[in-house]
């Protein structure tokens, strides 16, 4: 994404004496002025600095947005992984980043969120849907059936309590 404004360059955190990163998401050698060619992995541009692979969006965020709070990661506001301008980046939690990707249909699990029935054919209704803390859904009816089946298997093996302890029984004729 090219801008008519002049590019602003700041030192790369951790490599202040050797590399700079721009507000356009480019990285250069501060001694020679050579702009490094970014490779791409999983749609994220990265560069090698001092033998270490560094994602460009993280370098830009550290230089232009400052240090993150513990547990935060770089998020793209417009969901375009190659748009590494500071205005498009923010520090946020993993949960928020995944929720954003789910909302925009970019997360692999987003496909599952559009399903109306569980794999066994039960409808995902408010009353029949259990939401896990990570946002995934599971079918209450399936959970109930699985729990009942597990209890019946234990019962058939001689266990009558839910905690798995064997039933206490006395031998016939013993006193």
Buried (B, 14 or more C-beta within 10 A) or exposed (E): EEEEEEEBBBBBBEBEEBBBBBBBBBBBBBEEEEEBEBEEEEEBBBBEBEEEEBBBBBBBBBBBEEEBEEEBBBBBEEBEBBBBBBEBBBBBBEEBBBBBBBEEEEBEEBEEBEEEEBEEEBEBEEEBBEEEEEEEBBBBBBEEEEEEEEBEEBEEEEBEEEEEEEEEEEEEEEE
